[in-house]
């Protein structure tokens, strides 16, 4: 739960209170966080897509953490690097990196020694990167396929927004998926192998992880077969397959079904995601007509 007063947010996490200084926070409360948005504050605190908030424990060495990854279609990955810190001294530098295939773009943020001054940020982009970058005032933006990263120098935070088409594809520190449930966004020790990529001697915030129950294992083969049949027989998908392979989105369809999605919703999310990528390659394909009625 959370309360907003006097310019600060109080997050009750793990039965203890975390006070997030107002300088780190946008003018919102966690309840207003949209269905596809998460936040990282100053390299110290984070709020998942479901609104679960926690503190990242200070570490004497640099850490690299997996913030969010599309584990079904593998379209995008967002990582964060944190400089050395301690409970009394937050990291003086941190960065957020967006990866799409061989394309990479990074926003590097440095906190000045004078806390009254805003942070400074700069881009670092790989050659021939397909990731769009822009700057407006103190806000730096990276745009990829299905994900947008916005970092503010003034607020010393980054906002990661993921298209709802990929809501069930996600894993990482910022949430395993968006399902309006916070209980499955906490971490157990086994998660550290995937989320902590470097500097893993230092622990992250840990809470028991509850299981999310989808369809039974015995029904998964039939789910896979149903999605495979649709993608192999649909004329629009076959039209798009000449420029973009559809296999990752067939897996996305199966994954949607295992998250208790209806058949129509699973097909529409995966085909919409596929058609958006195909359009970027210059070919227009249409989702089934009934998808226009499904959000």
N, C-alpha and C positions, 0 to 999 in steps of 0.2 A: 504494500500500500504506500501511498505518498501523499504529502500535504505541501501546499505551496504557500509560503507566507514570508514577508519581509525580504523579498528578493532572493530567498534561498529555497532549495528543495531538501526535504528530509526523506530519505529512503530507509525503510525498515527492511533490512536484509540480514538473514542468518541470525535473527533475534538480537541484532545490535544496530545502532543508528549510524548511517553514513551521511555526513553533511557535505553537500556539493556546493562549494563557493559560487555565489551568483555570477562571478566573472566568467565561469566556464559554461553557463547555461543560456540557451536561447529563451526567449520570452514565451515559454510554453510550460504546461504541466504534462507529466507522462500520459495522462488520460487523453490528451489531444494528439499524441503520436499516431500517425496514420498507420494503416495496415501494412505498409511496406517500408517503413522507415525505422532506422536504428541510429544511435548516437555513440560517439566516443568523445569524452571530455578530457582534454589536457593530457591524454595518454595515461590517465589515472582511473577513470570511471567509465562505465559503459551502460547503455540501455539497449536491450534486445528488441527485435521486431515486435515481441509480445509485451514489452514494457517492463520486463524484469531488469533490475538494476543491481550492480555490484561494483566493488572496488578491485582494482588490479594491484596486488601486493607489491610493495617496493622490492627492487632487485638490485644487487650490487653490480650486475653485469648487464649488457644489452640483451634484450629479448626480441624475438620475432614471433608474432602470433597470427594465426589464421582467423580473420574476422568473419568472412563468409565465403563460401564456395558453392557453385552449382555442381553438385555431385552426379547429376543425371545427364545433362547435356554438355557439361564441362565448358560452358560458354565464358564464364568469368570467375575470377578469384580476387578477393580483396585481402591484403595482408597489412599488418601494422608492425613497425619497429619502434621500440621504446629504448631510450638511453638509460644509463644507470640511474637508479633512484633509491630512496629509502622512505620509511613512513613519515619522516619529518621533512624530506626534500623530494618534491616531485621531479620527474624527468625534465631536464632543460631542453631536450630535443626529442622529437618523435616524428614519424612519417606514416603515411598511408599510401599503399601501392595498389594500383588496379592492373590486372593481368588478363589479357584476352589472346590466347594462342601465343604467338611470338611478340605481340605488342605489349609494351609496358609503359605506364606513366605513374609518377610518384609526386606527392605533395609533401615536401619537407618543412617541418614547423619547428621554430626555435623560440624558446621562452627567454626574454631578457632578464638579466640579473635584477633589474629594477621592476618590481611587480606592478608598478603603476603604469608601465608602458605596455602596449599591446604586443602580442607575439608577431614574428615575421615568418612569411611562408614563400616558397618558390617551387616551380615545377622542375621535374627531371623526366624527360621523355625519351624513349628509345627511338633510334632512327627508323623512318618509314612506319611509325606507329599509326594504327587505325583508330586509336582512342582520341576523341576530341577533347581539347583543353581550352579553357577560357578564364578570364579574370574580369570581375566587375567590382571595383572598389577593393574592399578587404576580403572578398570571397573568391576563392579559387575553385574551379569546377572541372571534373573529369567525367566524360560521358562515354559509356560503352554500350554494348548490346544487352539491354535489360537491366542495367545498373548505372546509377549516377552517384558520384561522390562530391560533396560540397564541404569545403573547409573554410572556416572564418578565422582570420588573424585576430580580430577584436575579441571574439568569444573563446578563442583557443579550443575549438571543437570541430569535429567532422560529422556530417550527416550522410549516412549511406542509405540510398533509396533503391529498392529492387522492385521490378515489375511484379505484380501479383500473379502473372502467368507462371512465375518460377517459385511461388511461395512454398511449395512442397518439395522443392529440389535442394533446399539449403542445408548446409551444415557449417559449424564454426562457432566461435565465441559469441556471436551476436544472435544465435538461435538456430535450432535444427530445422525449423520451418515456422511459418506464421499460422497459428491455429487458435489464437486468442487464449492460450493457456501458458502461464509462466512456469509451471512446475517442471516442465521438461527442458527449460533453458539453463538450469543449474548444472554443475559439472561434477563428475566423479573422477577418480584418479586415472581411470583408463582413457578418459577423453584427452588427457594431456599429450599423448603421443601424436594425436592428430592436430590439436589446436596450438600447442607450443612447438614451434619449429626450430628455435634457437634459444640458448640461454635457459634451458629448462630445469636447471638446478633450483630455481626459485619457484615456489608454488603459486598457482593462480587461486582466485576465490573458488572454494569447493562447497557444493551442497549435494545431498543425495539426488540422484537422477531417477525420476519415475518413468516407467515405460509408456510409450504411446502405442495403443493397440490398434492395428489396422485389420485387414482381412486375415483369415487363418492361412497358415503356410500351405495347407493342402489345396487351397483354391488359387494359389499364385500361378501354377502352370496354365490354368484356364484363362486367367487374366492376361497373361503374356500372349497366349494364342489369339485372344480376341483383339488385342491391340495390333498384333502382327498382321492379322487378316485385314483390319481396317486400313492400315497404312499401305499394305501391298496392293489393295484393290481399289482404293480411292483415286479417281482420275486426276483430281487437283494435286494430290500429293505426288503422283507419278510425274506430273508436269514439272513440279518443283525439283524432283530428284535429279533432273538433268544438270542442275547447278549446285544443289546442296544435298548431301546424303541425309536420309530421314531416320536412320537407325537410332541416333541419340534421342529423337523425339518420340520414337516408338517406345523406348525405355521410359521416357517421361510419362507417357500415357499409362504404362503399367504401374509406375510409381504412384501416380495420382490415384489409381484404383486401390492401391494398398493403403492409402491414407483415408479410406472411407468415402472417397468422392463417388458421386454417381457416374454411370458410364458416360452420359452426355457431357458432364462437367469435365471428366478426364480427357475425353476426345477434344473438346473445345479448347481447353487450356493448352494442350500439347500442339494442336494444329495451329492455333493462333500464334504460339511462340515460333513454330516452324515457318509459318507464312511471313512473319516479320523479318526473319533472317533471309528467306528467299527473296523478298522484295528488295533487300539491300544489294542483292546480286543482279537486280534488273528484271526479275520475273514476278509477275503478279499471280497469286493463286488465292482462291477463296476458301474460307472455312465452311462447313456445312451450314445450310440456311438456318437451322434451329439454334445455332450458336449466337445469333443476334439477340435471342431472348434470354441468354444465360450470361450472368456476370461472374 
